[in-house]
Amino acid sequence: MSSVKNLKKDINYTLGDIIEECYVWELLNPKDDSKKSEAIIDEAIATFDELLSKVHAKNVENKKAHFKSISAELESKATALVEKVNSL
């Protein structure tokens, strides 16, 4: 991880793209129930808040390992959210 700034950008862009994809799905399928896509959006926002709170944690002993674990968690949660979007 080159910097905390880039990690924050990765979190923002990745989860933002997932939310945007949910909105696109809602626009393309106006007759379908949008509760599933809204639940995915809520989950993405909760994930965003959770990951940023971990990034801003001050009492971390090994910062490099801490940020790598956040990056890995972002990847796993984003993959799960993308699978949910694809199943809409």
C-alpha positions in Angstrom: 0.0 0.0 0.0 1.6 3.2 -1.1 -0.3 5.5 1.1 -3.3 6.0 3.4 -4.6 8.6 0.9 -4.7 6.0 -1.9 -6.4 3.4 0.4 -9.1 6.0 1.2 -9.5 6.6 -2.5 -9.8 2.9 -3.2 -12.5 2.5 -0.6 -14.4 5.5 -1.9 -14.2 4.6 -5.6 -14.9 0.9 -5.2 -17.9 1.2 -3.0 -19.1 4.3 -5.0 -19.0 2.2 -8.2 -21.1 -0.5 -6.5 -23.7 2.0 -5.4 -23.7 3.6 -8.8 -24.3 0.2 -10.4 -27.3 -0.3 -8.1 -28.8 3.0 -9.2 -28.3 2.1 -12.9 -30.1 -1.2 -12.2 -33.0 0.7 -10.7 -33.2 3.0 -13.7 -33.1 0.1 -16.1 -35.7 -1.9 -14.2 -38.3 0.6 -13.0 -41.0 -2.0 -12.6 -39.0 -4.3 -10.4 -39.0 -3.9 -6.6 -36.0 -1.8 -5.6 -35.8 -3.0 -2.0 -33.0 -5.4 -2.8 -30.9 -2.8 -4.5 -31.6 -0.3 -1.6 -30.4 -3.0 0.9 -27.2 -3.4 -1.2 -26.7 0.4 -1.1 -27.2 0.5 2.6 -24.7 -2.3 3.1 -22.2 -0.6 0.9 -22.5 2.6 2.9 -22.1 0.7 6.2 -19.0 -1.0 4.8 -17.6 2.4 3.8 -18.2 3.8 7.3 -16.7 0.7 8.9 -13.6 0.7 6.7 -12.9 4.4 7.1 -13.2 4.1 10.9 -10.6 1.4 10.7 -8.3 3.6 8.6 -8.6 6.4 11.1 -7.8 4.2 14.1 -4.9 5.8 16.0 -3.9 3.0 18.4 -2.3 0.6 15.9 0.9 -1.1 16.6 1.9 -2.4 13.1 0.4 0.1 10.6 1.6 -1.7 7.5 -0.2 -4.9 8.5 -3.2 -3.0 9.6 -3.6 -1.2 6.3 -3.0 -4.5 4.4 -5.8 -6.1 6.3 -8.1 -3.2 5.6 -7.3 -3.5 1.9 -8.0 -7.3 1.9 -11.3 -6.7 3.8 -12.3 -4.1 1.2 -11.6 -6.6 -1.6 -13.6 -9.4 0.0 -16.6 -7.2 0.9 -16.6 -5.5 -2.5 -16.6 -8.9 -4.2 -19.6 -10.0 -2.1 -21.5 -6.8 -2.9 -20.8 -7.2 -6.6 -22.1 -10.8 -6.5 -25.3 -9.4 -4.9 -25.6 -6.7 -7.5 -25.1 -9.3 -10.3 -27.9 -11.5 -8.8 -30.5 -8.7 -9.0 
